Every structure is written in C-alpha cells, then in structure tokens.
Amino acid sequence: MEERMTLRAIAERVGGRPVGDGDRVVSGVASPANGREGDIVCLWNLEGTASTAGENRLAGPGGGVLYLADAEFFARNPGCEGVSTDDPKRAFPLLLSLFAGPRRSSFGSSGVHPSAVVSDEADVHPTAWVGPLCVVEAGTSVGEGAFLQGRVYVGRGCSIGPGSVLEAGAVLFERVRIGSRCVIHGNSVLGSDGFGVPIAPDGCRPERVPQLGGVVLGDDVEVGACTTIDRGTLDDTVVGSGTKIDNHVHIAHNVQVGENCIIVAMTGIAGSAVLEDGVVMAARSGVKEHVRVGRGAIVAAQGGVIGDVPPGEVVSGFPARPHRENFRVQAAMQRLPELLSRVKRLEKELDAFRAREVDGRPEGADE
C-alpha cells in the first residue's frame, strides 16, 4: 500500500469523485459492521445502509468512517465523506487492490533461495524469485518478476510468464506453459496425466493410455487451491486468458476452456469438453466428455451437463435443462407424494369397478 492513500488518490484510481476533504488519509478498508475511524467502507446496496452510516460516523467534520458509495448514498447522508462512484460494486476490487500490495517473501524478492534446486539448463529471469525448497527442471523458463513462493515444483520444458505467481506446494509437470500475471494457488497440480483408461474386456486388466500433450494457460488466469488440470493426450489442455478457477476443481485431459470463464469450487469437466468464452460453471456442477457449452452460458450449482448447451442459455438440474423448465420439473416432483396417493386411490376404485363387472352386477347394485 502507498504510505499516504488519500480520498483524492483513491477517487482517481477507481474512477470516482472525492466527497469532503480530498486530502484525508485513508488507513484501510473495512466491512460496514467493523469500520473504524479512517477506514473506508464500500456500500453498493442502499437498503439499511443509512442507519449503518449513522452508527459508524463519528461526530464532527473530518471524523469517522469513510465511504465508497454512489451519489444517492451521499445525498441521503450529507455528513458522510468518501468517494462517490457510479458503480461501487465494480470499484470495490480496484479499492482492495490499492491496499493489498504485491506478494512478498520474508526470504527475498528476487533471485534463487539457497535451498532451491534449479537446473543449469533452466532460464530464470534476474527479477524473478525462486523460493525455499523449489525445484526448477531443465528447459524451463521463469519470466520477469515471476514469484515461486516455496516448495514449488516445475518440470521440464515449462514456461512461466512475467509477473505470474505460484504459491506454496504448486506443481507444474512437464510441458506446462503459463502466461503473464497468472496466479496458481497452493497445492494445485497442472500437467498431471489425463485419466486415459479405456474399459477393458471382461477379465482383462485396464491399461493406461500415455498422455503426450501439455497444459496451456493464457494471461491473467487464476487457479484456486487444490485444483487439478490434466495434460492432453496428444494436443494441449487449454485455459483461455482471464478465466478464474476456484478451489477443488478438476479439468480433465483435452478440455478447451475459453476466455473470461468462471469455474466455481468442486466443478468437474470431463475429457475433451469445450467451454466457450464467458461460460459460468457454478459450484458442484459438471460437464460430460465431448460436450460443448456455448458462449456466455451459465450452469447452475449441481447442474449436470450431458448434452451441448446453446450460447447464452442458463441451465440447471440433472440432466441439465433450461432453468425455467427445470423449475417446472422440480415443482412437479414436489407433488409426487400427493399424486402417488391419488393414483393408489384410483387404482383401488378401478379394481372395485372391475370386480363388480366380473360379478355381473351393475354399478351401485349393492347399495
């Protein structure tokens, strides 16, 4: 963080306007419930925020909590100071980035830690950092300003782009290529063998198919902790630029993920599936092998895709179907116990009617 982050400086960086004293120094960012004097709080939902502002704001000019909010909020709360912006929600990540600062190690910021093992045939940029207990194999390049935190393994023939970060325990097996400014969180594995194991005839032992491809990540890709991305069988498994992947996600061999996708925790994408640009996979969703999910489509949580999804479609359920249709299916399923009781009652009435016909008695004759 900059030593003196003023309201005016923040407004310039997030595309807003200072409200009140633009030279006021902001000490940090806080949640609405825990803001203290000098903190800035971001508000993008006005419901209930007026009382929050009143509770947090200290008496007197220039005192109390500061706010990143829209013009309507400041109009409702004329005593508040801060930064006015048309879209506080979009400005919020920019605000946080001003205070987050770059990743650092207490052991160094560039060079190679004495405990690291780096091949003489590897190319490590002088401004890159290779931390404690890292291993960098032959034929690998580590770009300008790249940061290998510690206990990172990078196999043969890999490349790590400028400004990319590999956190503790990350593993890159051979032929993994990472673009610029990527982040690989702890204990994720890229480039492990794809699960190419055909079902064997009865009584035969399954045999693994060798995997000769690699993994390619574009620029600005983020891979969450404990996520796995398998190498392709012949061609590379690809993740496009700008895509963000959560923790505990599995991407199988030969998968092609487009740009600017969002893949949430515990999602599984089977081999050779294709996600076009801008696809959103919500938590615990899945995609069958060789299926294509169209540009901008959304798969809701726990959705199971077993067929192609058109561009822009929102699908849910298993098997995944258009969201509104799935709502109708779910509503009908809620009525199944009632419908089952009605069917059983009708079956009894039908059996009784048939019994009377067999006896040769007309309906109502026994009344």
TIGULUM-874327 format. One record per residue (C-alpha): residue number from 1; residue in three letters; x negated, z, y. Coordinates in steps of 0.1 Angstrom, whole numbers, plus 5000, padded with zeros to 4 digits. Each point is the difference from the previous one (the first is absolute). Layout:
// residues N
<atom num="NUM" residu="ALA" x="X" z="Z" y="Y"/>
...
//
This chain:
// residues 367
<atom num="1" residu="MET" x="5000" z="5000" y="5000"/>
<atom num="2" residu="GLU" x="4989" z="4993" y="5035"/>
<atom num="3" residu="GLU" x="4989" z="5032" y="5019"/>
<atom num="4" residu="ARG" x="5026" z="4996" y="5027"/>
<atom num="5" residu="MET" x="5031" z="4983" y="4989"/>
<atom num="6" residu="THR" x="5024" z="4999" y="5030"/>
<atom num="7" residu="LEU" x="5036" z="4989" y="5002"/>
<atom num="8" residu="ARG" x="4989" z="4970" y="5019"/>
<atom num="9" residu="ALA" x="4975" z="4990" y="4974"/>
<atom num="10" residu="ILE" x="5025" z="5005" y="4972"/>
<atom num="11" residu="ALA" x="5026" z="4979" y="5019"/>
<atom num="12" residu="GLU" x="4976" z="4971" y="5003"/>
<atom num="13" residu="ARG" x="4991" z="5001" y="4963"/>
<atom num="14" residu="VAL" x="5036" z="5002" y="4987"/>
<atom num="15" residu="GLY" x="5015" z="4976" y="5025"/>
<atom num="16" residu="GLY" x="5020" z="5027" y="5019"/>
<atom num="17" residu="ARG" x="5003" z="5016" y="5034"/>
<atom num="18" residu="PRO" x="4988" z="5035" y="5010"/>
<atom num="19" residu="VAL" x="5028" z="5024" y="5011"/>
<atom num="20" residu="GLY" x="4988" z="5028" y="5023"/>
<atom num="21" residu="ASP" x="4963" z="5007" y="5006"/>
<atom num="22" residu="GLY" x="4981" z="4971" y="4984"/>
<atom num="23" residu="ASP" x="4967" z="5020" y="5001"/>
<atom num="24" residu="ARG" x="5013" z="5028" y="4978"/>
<atom num="25" residu="VAL" x="4978" z="5004" y="4969"/>
<atom num="26" residu="VAL" x="5017" z="4999" y="4966"/>
<atom num="27" residu="SER" x="4985" z="5023" y="4975"/>
<atom num="28" residu="GLY" x="5016" z="4987" y="4968"/>
<atom num="29" residu="VAL" x="5031" z="4986" y="4983"/>
<atom num="30" residu="ALA" x="5027" z="5023" y="4985"/>
<atom num="31" residu="SER" x="5034" z="4999" y="4983"/>
<atom num="32" residu="PRO" x="5030" z="5009" y="5022"/>
<atom num="33" residu="ALA" x="5003" z="5033" y="4982"/>
<atom num="34" residu="ASN" x="4964" z="5011" y="5005"/>
<atom num="35" residu="GLY" x="4989" z="4985" y="5034"/>
<atom num="36" residu="ARG" x="4980" z="5023" y="5022"/>
<atom num="37" residu="GLU" x="4989" z="4997" y="5036"/>
<atom num="38" residu="GLY" x="4979" z="4969" y="5004"/>
<atom num="39" residu="ASP" x="5012" z="4983" y="4968"/>
<atom num="40" residu="ILE" x="5019" z="4968" y="5001"/>
<atom num="41" residu="VAL" x="5031" z="4996" y="4978"/>
<atom num="42" residu="CYS" x="5015" z="4967" y="4990"/>
<atom num="43" residu="LEU" x="5038" z="4996" y="5001"/>
<atom num="44" residu="TRP" x="5019" z="4969" y="4989"/>
<atom num="45" residu="ASN" x="5033" z="5016" y="4990"/>
<atom num="46" residu="LEU" x="5018" z="5014" y="5030"/>
<atom num="47" residu="GLU" x="5025" z="5020" y="4980"/>
<atom num="48" residu="GLY" x="4992" z="5037" y="5005"/>
<atom num="49" residu="THR" x="4968" z="4993" y="5019"/>
<atom num="50" residu="ALA" x="5012" z="5013" y="5033"/>
<atom num="51" residu="SER" x="5003" z="5036" y="4987"/>
<atom num="52" residu="THR" x="4966" z="4996" y="4984"/>
<atom num="53" residu="ALA" x="4985" z="4989" y="5033"/>
<atom num="54" residu="GLY" x="5015" z="5029" y="5018"/>
<atom num="55" residu="GLU" x="4987" z="5025" y="4974"/>
<atom num="56" residu="ASN" x="4964" z="4986" y="5000"/>
<atom num="57" residu="ARG" x="4996" z="4993" y="5037"/>
<atom num="58" residu="LEU" x="4983" z="5029" y="5018"/>
<atom num="59" residu="ALA" x="5012" z="5009" y="5035"/>
<atom num="60" residu="GLY" x="4983" z="4985" y="5031"/>
<atom num="61" residu="PRO" x="4986" z="4966" y="5008"/>
<atom num="62" residu="GLY" x="4971" z="4987" y="4979"/>
<atom num="63" residu="GLY" x="5007" z="5025" y="4972"/>
<atom num="64" residu="GLY" x="5012" z="4997" y="4964"/>
<atom num="65" residu="VAL" x="5004" z="4973" y="4974"/>
<atom num="66" residu="LEU" x="4996" z="4963" y="5008"/>
<atom num="67" residu="TYR" x="5022" z="4973" y="4985"/>
<atom num="68" residu="LEU" x="4997" z="4964" y="4988"/>
<atom num="69" residu="ALA" x="5035" z="4988" y="5003"/>
<atom num="70" residu="ASP" x="5022" z="4973" y="5015"/>
<atom num="71" residu="ALA" x="5013" z="4999" y="5036"/>
<atom num="72" residu="GLU" x="5034" z="5014" y="4990"/>
<atom num="73" residu="PHE" x="4984" z="5032" y="4988"/>
<atom num="74" residu="PHE" x="4981" z="5006" y="5033"/>
<atom num="75" residu="ALA" x="5032" z="4992" y="5019"/>
<atom num="76" residu="ARG" x="5018" z="5027" y="4981"/>
<atom num="77" residu="ASN" x="4971" z="5025" y="5004"/>
<atom num="78" residu="PRO" x="4986" z="4995" y="5035"/>
<atom num="79" residu="GLY" x="4977" z="5030" y="4997"/>
<atom num="80" residu="CYS" x="4981" z="4985" y="4971"/>
<atom num="81" residu="GLU" x="4967" z="4981" y="5003"/>
<atom num="82" residu="GLY" x="4983" z="4976" y="4976"/>
<atom num="83" residu="VAL" x="5000" z="4963" y="4992"/>
<atom num="84" residu="SER" x="5031" z="4978" y="5002"/>
<atom num="85" residu="THR" x="5001" z="4970" y="4976"/>
<atom num="86" residu="ASP" x="5026" z="4975" y="4989"/>
<atom num="87" residu="ASP" x="4994" z="5007" y="4964"/>
<atom num="88" residu="PRO" x="4986" z="5035" y="4992"/>
<atom num="89" residu="LYS" x="5001" z="4995" y="4963"/>
<atom num="90" residu="ARG" x="4977" z="4970" y="5002"/>
<atom num="91" residu="ALA" x="4978" z="5018" y="5025"/>
<atom num="92" residu="PHE" x="4996" z="5030" y="4977"/>
<atom num="93" residu="PRO" x="4973" z="4986" y="4977"/>
<atom num="94" residu="LEU" x="4980" z="4988" y="5030"/>
<atom num="95" residu="LEU" x="5002" z="5035" y="5014"/>
<atom num="96" residu="LEU" x="4988" z="5016" y="4968"/>
<atom num="97" residu="SER" x="4971" z="4975" y="4997"/>
<atom num="98" residu="LEU" x="4987" z="5013" y="5034"/>
<atom num="99" residu="PHE" x="4996" z="5035" y="4985"/>
<atom num="100" residu="ALA" x="4991" z="4992" y="4964"/>
<atom num="101" residu="GLY" x="4965" z="4987" y="5006"/>
<atom num="102" residu="PRO" x="4978" z="4981" y="4975"/>
<atom num="103" residu="ARG" x="4992" z="5013" y="4965"/>
<atom num="104" residu="ARG" x="4968" z="5019" y="5000"/>
<atom num="105" residu="SER" x="4977" z="5017" y="4975"/>
<atom num="106" residu="SER" x="4981" z="5032" y="5007"/>
<atom num="107" residu="PHE" x="4971" z="4984" y="4981"/>
<atom num="108" residu="GLY" x="4996" z="4969" y="5023"/>
<atom num="109" residu="SER" x="5016" z="4971" y="5017"/>
<atom num="110" residu="SER" x="4978" z="4971" y="4989"/>
<atom num="111" residu="GLY" x="4974" z="4993" y="4973"/>
<atom num="112" residu="VAL" x="4999" z="5012" y="4964"/>
<atom num="113" residu="HIS" x="5001" z="5036" y="4989"/>
<atom num="114" residu="PRO" x="4970" z="5010" y="4978"/>
<atom num="115" residu="SER" x="5023" z="5008" y="4970"/>
<atom num="116" residu="ALA" x="5016" z="4965" y="5001"/>
<atom num="117" residu="VAL" x="4988" z="4973" y="4976"/>
<atom num="118" residu="VAL" x="4998" z="4966" y="5016"/>
<atom num="119" residu="SER" x="4987" z="4969" y="4982"/>
<atom num="120" residu="ASP" x="4970" z="4982" y="5016"/>
<atom num="121" residu="GLU" x="5022" z="4969" y="4996"/>
<atom num="122" residu="ALA" x="5029" z="5014" y="5021"/>
<atom num="123" residu="ASP" x="5003" z="4992" y="5037"/>
<atom num="124" residu="VAL" x="5011" z="5030" y="5020"/>
<atom num="125" residu="HIS" x="5003" z="4995" y="5038"/>
<atom num="126" residu="PRO" x="4979" z="5025" y="5020"/>
<atom num="127" residu="THR" x="5031" z="5013" y="5018"/>
<atom num="128" residu="ALA" x="5019" z="5007" y="4967"/>
<atom num="129" residu="TRP" x="5001" z="5034" y="4984"/>
<atom num="130" residu="VAL" x="4995" z="5005" y="4962"/>
<atom num="131" residu="GLY" x="5007" z="5037" y="4994"/>
<atom num="132" residu="PRO" x="4990" z="5026" y="4974"/>
<atom num="133" residu="LEU" x="5000" z="4989" y="4963"/>
<atom num="134" residu="CYS" x="5012" z="4965" y="5007"/>
<atom num="135" residu="VAL" x="4989" z="4971" y="4978"/>
<atom num="136" residu="VAL" x="4996" z="4965" y="5013"/>
<atom num="137" residu="GLU" x="4992" z="4973" y="4974"/>
<atom num="138" residu="ALA" x="4980" z="4968" y="5003"/>
<atom num="139" residu="GLY" x="5015" z="4970" y="5019"/>
<atom num="140" residu="THR" x="5023" z="5021" y="5021"/>
<atom num="141" residu="SER" x="5002" z="4999" y="5038"/>
<atom num="142" residu="VAL" x="5011" z="5029" y="5022"/>
<atom num="143" residu="GLY" x="5010" z="4988" y="5035"/>
<atom num="144" residu="GLU" x="4994" z="5012" y="5035"/>
<atom num="145" residu="GLY" x="5014" z="5035" y="5006"/>
<atom num="146" residu="ALA" x="5014" z="5003" y="4965"/>
<atom num="147" residu="PHE" x="5004" z="5036" y="4988"/>
<atom num="148" residu="LEU" x="4995" z="5012" y="4964"/>
<atom num="149" residu="GLN" x="5009" z="5036" y="5001"/>
<atom num="150" residu="GLY" x="4985" z="5014" y="4969"/>
<atom num="151" residu="ARG" x="5001" z="4996" y="4962"/>
<atom num="152" residu="VAL" x="5011" z="4964" y="5005"/>
<atom num="153" residu="TYR" x="4991" z="4974" y="4973"/>
<atom num="154" residu="VAL" x="4997" z="4963" y="5010"/>
<atom num="155" residu="GLY" x="4993" z="4976" y="4972"/>
<atom num="156" residu="ARG" x="4980" z="4968" y="4998"/>
<atom num="157" residu="GLY" x="5009" z="4971" y="5022"/>
<atom num="158" residu="CYS" x="5024" z="5019" y="5023"/>
<atom num="159" residu="SER" x="5003" z="4996" y="5038"/>
<atom num="160" residu="ILE" x="5013" z="5026" y="5025"/>
<atom num="161" residu="GLY" x="5009" z="4987" y="5034"/>
<atom num="162" residu="PRO" x="4991" z="5014" y="5034"/>
<atom num="163" residu="GLY" x="5016" z="5033" y="5009"/>
<atom num="164" residu="SER" x="5015" z="5006" y="4966"/>
<atom num="165" residu="VAL" x="5003" z="5035" y="4986"/>
<atom num="166" residu="LEU" x="4997" z="5011" y="4964"/>
<atom num="167" residu="GLU" x="5009" z="5036" y="4996"/>
<atom num="168" residu="ALA" x="4987" z="5024" y="4974"/>
<atom num="169" residu="GLY" x="5003" z="4989" y="4964"/>
<atom num="170" residu="ALA" x="5010" z="4965" y="5007"/>
<atom num="171" residu="VAL" x="4989" z="4975" y="4974"/>
<atom num="172" residu="LEU" x="4994" z="4962" y="5004"/>
<atom num="173" residu="PHE" x="4991" z="4983" y="4968"/>
<atom num="174" residu="GLU" x="4982" z="4966" y="5001"/>
<atom num="175" residu="ARG" x="5013" z="4971" y="5020"/>
<atom num="176" residu="VAL" x="5022" z="5019" y="5024"/>
<atom num="177" residu="ARG" x="5000" z="4987" y="5036"/>
<atom num="178" residu="ILE" x="5014" z="5021" y="5028"/>
<atom num="179" residu="GLY" x="5006" z="4986" y="5035"/>
<atom num="180" residu="SER" x="4994" z="5017" y="5034"/>
<atom num="181" residu="ARG" x="5014" z="5034" y="5010"/>
<atom num="182" residu="CYS" x="5015" z="5007" y="4966"/>
<atom num="183" residu="VAL" x="5005" z="5036" y="4988"/>
<atom num="184" residu="ILE" x="4998" z="5010" y="4963"/>
<atom num="185" residu="HIS" x="5011" z="5035" y="4996"/>
<atom num="186" residu="GLY" x="4986" z="5025" y="4975"/>
<atom num="187" residu="ASN" x="4999" z="4993" y="4962"/>
<atom num="188" residu="SER" x="5015" z="4966" y="5002"/>
<atom num="189" residu="VAL" x="4986" z="4973" y="4976"/>
<atom num="190" residu="LEU" x="4998" z="4964" y="5009"/>
<atom num="191" residu="GLY" x="4989" z="4973" y="4975"/>
<atom num="192" residu="SER" x="5006" z="5018" y="4967"/>
<atom num="193" residu="ASP" x="5009" z="4977" y="4971"/>
<atom num="194" residu="GLY" x="5036" z="4987" y="5000"/>
<atom num="195" residu="PHE" x="5021" z="5010" y="4970"/>
<atom num="196" residu="GLY" x="4997" z="4967" y="4982"/>
<atom num="197" residu="VAL" x="5011" z="5011" y="4965"/>
<atom num="198" residu="PRO" x="5024" z="4976" y="4983"/>
<atom num="199" residu="ILE" x="5023" z="5015" y="4974"/>
<atom num="200" residu="ALA" x="4984" z="4994" y="4966"/>
<atom num="201" residu="PRO" x="5017" z="4988" y="4968"/>
<atom num="202" residu="ASP" x="5013" z="5027" y="4978"/>
<atom num="203" residu="GLY" x="4972" z="5020" y="4984"/>
<atom num="204" residu="CYS" x="4973" z="4985" y="5023"/>
<atom num="205" residu="ARG" x="4980" z="5019" y="5025"/>
<atom num="206" residu="PRO" x="5007" z="4991" y="5037"/>
<atom num="207" residu="GLU" x="4970" z="4983" y="5016"/>
<atom num="208" residu="ARG" x="4992" z="5002" y="5037"/>
<atom num="209" residu="VAL" x="4995" z="4968" y="5020"/>
<atom num="210" residu="PRO" x="4968" z="5001" y="5021"/>
<atom num="211" residu="GLN" x="5007" z="5000" y="5038"/>
<atom num="212" residu="LEU" x="4976" z="4978" y="5020"/>
<atom num="213" residu="GLY" x="5016" z="5000" y="5034"/>
<atom num="214" residu="GLY" x="4996" z="5023" y="5029"/>
<atom num="215" residu="VAL" x="5020" z="5017" y="5028"/>
<atom num="216" residu="VAL" x="5002" z="4988" y="5036"/>
<atom num="217" residu="LEU" x="5013" z="5021" y="5029"/>
<atom num="218" residu="GLY" x="5006" z="4984" y="5034"/>
<atom num="219" residu="ASP" x="4993" z="5018" y="5033"/>
<atom num="220" residu="ASP" x="5017" z="5032" y="5011"/>
<atom num="221" residu="VAL" x="5013" z="5009" y="4965"/>
<atom num="222" residu="GLU" x="5005" z="5036" y="4991"/>
<atom num="223" residu="VAL" x="5001" z="5012" y="4964"/>
<atom num="224" residu="GLY" x="5012" z="5036" y="4994"/>
<atom num="225" residu="ALA" x="4985" z="5026" y="4977"/>
<atom num="226" residu="CYS" x="5000" z="4996" y="4963"/>
<atom num="227" residu="THR" x="5012" z="4964" y="5001"/>
<atom num="228" residu="THR" x="4988" z="4973" y="4976"/>
<atom num="229" residu="ILE" x="4997" z="4963" y="5006"/>
<atom num="230" residu="ASP" x="4989" z="4981" y="4969"/>
<atom num="231" residu="ARG" x="4977" z="4969" y="5000"/>
<atom num="232" residu="GLY" x="5015" z="4966" y="4991"/>
<atom num="233" residu="THR" x="4996" z="4984" y="4966"/>
<atom num="234" residu="LEU" x="4985" z="4968" y="5015"/>
<atom num="235" residu="ASP" x="5010" z="4999" y="5036"/>
<atom num="236" residu="ASP" x="4999" z="5029" y="5024"/>
<atom num="237" residu="THR" x="5026" z="5026" y="5007"/>
<atom num="238" residu="VAL" x="5007" z="4997" y="5037"/>
<atom num="239" residu="VAL" x="5014" z="5024" y="5027"/>
<atom num="240" residu="GLY" x="5006" z="4984" y="5033"/>
<atom num="241" residu="SER" x="4988" z="5012" y="5034"/>
<atom num="242" residu="GLY" x="5020" z="5028" y="5016"/>
<atom num="243" residu="THR" x="5016" z="5013" y="4969"/>
<atom num="244" residu="LYS" x="5004" z="5037" y="4995"/>
<atom num="245" residu="ILE" x="5000" z="5016" y="4966"/>
<atom num="246" residu="ASP" x="5010" z="5036" y="4993"/>
<atom num="247" residu="ASN" x="4987" z="5025" y="4975"/>
<atom num="248" residu="HIS" x="5005" z="4996" y="4962"/>
<atom num="249" residu="VAL" x="5008" z="4962" y="5001"/>
<atom num="250" residu="HIS" x="4990" z="4976" y="4972"/>
<atom num="251" residu="ILE" x="4994" z="4963" y="5007"/>
<atom num="252" residu="ALA" x="4993" z="4981" y="4967"/>
<atom num="253" residu="HIS" x="4978" z="4970" y="4994"/>
<atom num="254" residu="ASN" x="5006" z="4967" y="5017"/>
<atom num="255" residu="VAL" x="5025" z="5015" y="5025"/>
<atom num="256" residu="GLN" x="5002" z="4983" y="5034"/>
<atom num="257" residu="VAL" x="5011" z="5023" y="5028"/>
<atom num="258" residu="GLY" x="5006" z="4983" y="5034"/>
<atom num="259" residu="GLU" x="4991" z="5012" y="5035"/>
<atom num="260" residu="ASN" x="5016" z="5030" y="5017"/>
<atom num="261" residu="CYS" x="5017" z="5014" y="4969"/>
<atom num="262" residu="ILE" x="5009" z="5037" y="4996"/>
<atom num="263" residu="ILE" x="4998" z="5014" y="4964"/>
<atom num="264" residu="VAL" x="5011" z="5036" y="4997"/>
<atom num="265" residu="ALA" x="4989" z="5026" y="4975"/>
<atom num="266" residu="MET" x="5004" z="4996" y="4963"/>
<atom num="267" residu="THR" x="5009" z="4963" y="5002"/>
<atom num="268" residu="GLY" x="4989" z="4978" y="4971"/>
<atom num="269" residu="ILE" x="4994" z="4963" y="5003"/>
<atom num="270" residu="ALA" x="4996" z="4982" y="4967"/>
<atom num="271" residu="GLY" x="4976" z="4972" y="4992"/>
<atom num="272" residu="SER" x="5001" z="4967" y="5019"/>
<atom num="273" residu="ALA" x="5029" z="5011" y="5022"/>
<atom num="274" residu="VAL" x="5000" z="4987" y="5036"/>
<atom num="275" residu="LEU" x="5011" z="5019" y="5031"/>
<atom num="276" residu="GLU" x="5002" z="4977" y="5030"/>
<atom num="277" residu="ASP" x="4992" z="5012" y="5036"/>
<atom num="278" residu="GLY" x="5018" z="5030" y="5014"/>
<atom num="279" residu="VAL" x="5015" z="5013" y="4968"/>
<atom num="280" residu="VAL" x="5009" z="5037" y="4998"/>
<atom num="281" residu="MET" x="4999" z="5018" y="4966"/>
<atom num="282" residu="ALA" x="5016" z="5035" y="5003"/>
<atom num="283" residu="ALA" x="4989" z="5029" y="4979"/>
<atom num="284" residu="ARG" x="5001" z="4997" y="4962"/>
<atom num="285" residu="SER" x="5011" z="4964" y="5001"/>
<atom num="286" residu="GLY" x="4986" z="4974" y="4976"/>
<atom num="287" residu="VAL" x="4996" z="4963" y="4996"/>
<atom num="288" residu="LYS" x="5000" z="4981" y="4967"/>
<atom num="289" residu="GLU" x="4972" z="4977" y="4991"/>
<atom num="290" residu="HIS" x="5001" z="4964" y="5013"/>
<atom num="291" residu="VAL" x="5027" z="5008" y="5025"/>
<atom num="292" residu="ARG" x="5000" z="4990" y="5037"/>
<atom num="293" residu="VAL" x="5013" z="5022" y="5028"/>
<atom num="294" residu="GLY" x="5007" z="4979" y="5031"/>
<atom num="295" residu="ARG" x="4987" z="5005" y="5035"/>
<atom num="296" residu="GLY" x="5014" z="5030" y="5018"/>
<atom num="297" residu="ALA" x="5020" z="5013" y="4970"/>
<atom num="298" residu="ILE" x="5005" z="5037" y="4994"/>
<atom num="299" residu="VAL" x="5002" z="5017" y="4966"/>
<atom num="300" residu="ALA" x="5017" z="5034" y="5004"/>
<atom num="301" residu="ALA" x="4987" z="5032" y="4983"/>
<atom num="302" residu="GLN" x="5001" z="4998" y="4962"/>
<atom num="303" residu="GLY" x="5010" z="4964" y="5001"/>
<atom num="304" residu="GLY" x="4990" z="4979" y="4970"/>
<atom num="305" residu="VAL" x="4994" z="4964" y="5007"/>
<atom num="306" residu="ILE" x="5003" z="4978" y="4969"/>
<atom num="307" residu="GLY" x="5007" z="4966" y="5017"/>
<atom num="308" residu="ASP" x="4990" z="4982" y="5032"/>
<atom num="309" residu="VAL" x="5012" z="5015" y="5033"/>
<atom num="310" residu="PRO" x="5009" z="4976" y="5029"/>
<atom num="311" residu="PRO" x="4982" z="5005" y="5033"/>
<atom num="312" residu="GLY" x="5015" z="5027" y="5022"/>
<atom num="313" residu="GLU" x="5022" z="5014" y="4973"/>
<atom num="314" residu="VAL" x="5005" z="5038" y="4996"/>
<atom num="315" residu="VAL" x="5003" z="5009" y="4963"/>
<atom num="316" residu="SER" x="5005" z="5033" y="4981"/>
<atom num="317" residu="GLY" x="5008" z="5014" y="4966"/>
<atom num="318" residu="PHE" x="4990" z="4989" y="4966"/>
<atom num="319" residu="PRO" x="5001" z="4972" y="4994"/>
<atom num="320" residu="ALA" x="4995" z="4995" y="5037"/>
<atom num="321" residu="ARG" x="5029" z="4982" y="5017"/>
<atom num="322" residu="PRO" x="5011" z="4995" y="5036"/>
<atom num="323" residu="HIS" x="5004" z="5034" y="5016"/>
<atom num="324" residu="ARG" x="5037" z="4998" y="5008"/>
<atom num="325" residu="GLU" x="5008" z="4988" y="4966"/>
<atom num="326" residu="ASN" x="4980" z="5028" y="4985"/>
<atom num="327" residu="PHE" x="5020" z="5025" y="5021"/>
<atom num="328" residu="ARG" x="5032" z="4986" y="4985"/>
<atom num="329" residu="VAL" x="4986" z="5003" y="4965"/>
<atom num="330" residu="GLN" x="4989" z="5036" y="5006"/>
<atom num="331" residu="ALA" x="5035" z="5008" y="5015"/>
<atom num="332" residu="ALA" x="5016" z="4985" y="4969"/>
<atom num="333" residu="MET" x="4978" z="5021" y="4977"/>
<atom num="334" residu="GLN" x="5011" z="5032" y="5017"/>
<atom num="335" residu="ARG" x="5035" z="4992" y="4988"/>
<atom num="336" residu="LEU" x="4990" z="4994" y="4964"/>
<atom num="337" residu="PRO" x="5011" z="5034" y="4987"/>
<atom num="338" residu="GLU" x="5034" z="4996" y="5015"/>
<atom num="339" residu="LEU" x="5003" z="4964" y="4987"/>
<atom num="340" residu="LEU" x="4989" z="5011" y="4965"/>
<atom num="341" residu="SER" x="5027" z="5027" y="5000"/>
<atom num="342" residu="ARG" x="5026" z="4974" y="5010"/>
<atom num="343" residu="VAL" x="4988" z="4976" y="4973"/>
<atom num="344" residu="LYS" x="5002" z="5027" y="4973"/>
<atom num="345" residu="ARG" x="5036" z="5009" y="5012"/>
<atom num="346" residu="LEU" x="5010" z="4963" y="4999"/>
<atom num="347" residu="GLU" x="4985" z="4996" y="4965"/>
<atom num="348" residu="LYS" x="5021" z="5029" y="4988"/>
<atom num="349" residu="GLU" x="5031" z="4986" y="5015"/>
<atom num="350" residu="LEU" x="4992" z="4966" y="4985"/>
<atom num="351" residu="ASP" x="4994" z="5015" y="4965"/>
<atom num="352" residu="ALA" x="5034" z="5018" y="5003"/>
<atom num="353" residu="PHE" x="5017" z="4968" y="5010"/>
<atom num="354" residu="ARG" x="4985" z="4981" y="4971"/>
<atom num="355" residu="ALA" x="5010" z="5028" y="4976"/>
<atom num="356" residu="ARG" x="5036" z="4997" y="5010"/>
<atom num="357" residu="GLU" x="4999" z="4962" y="4995"/>
<atom num="358" residu="VAL" x="4987" z="5005" y="4965"/>
<atom num="359" residu="ASP" x="5028" z="5025" y="4992"/>
<atom num="360" residu="GLY" x="5025" z="4974" y="5012"/>
<atom num="361" residu="ARG" x="5013" z="5022" y="5027"/>
<atom num="362" residu="PRO" x="5006" z="4987" y="5035"/>
<atom num="363" residu="GLU" x="4983" z="5018" y="5029"/>
<atom num="364" residu="GLY" x="5019" z="5031" y="5009"/>
<atom num="365" residu="ALA" x="5020" z="5002" y="4967"/>
<atom num="366" residu="ASP" x="4987" z="5034" y="4992"/>
<atom num="367" residu="GLU" x="5011" z="5015" y="5033"/>
//
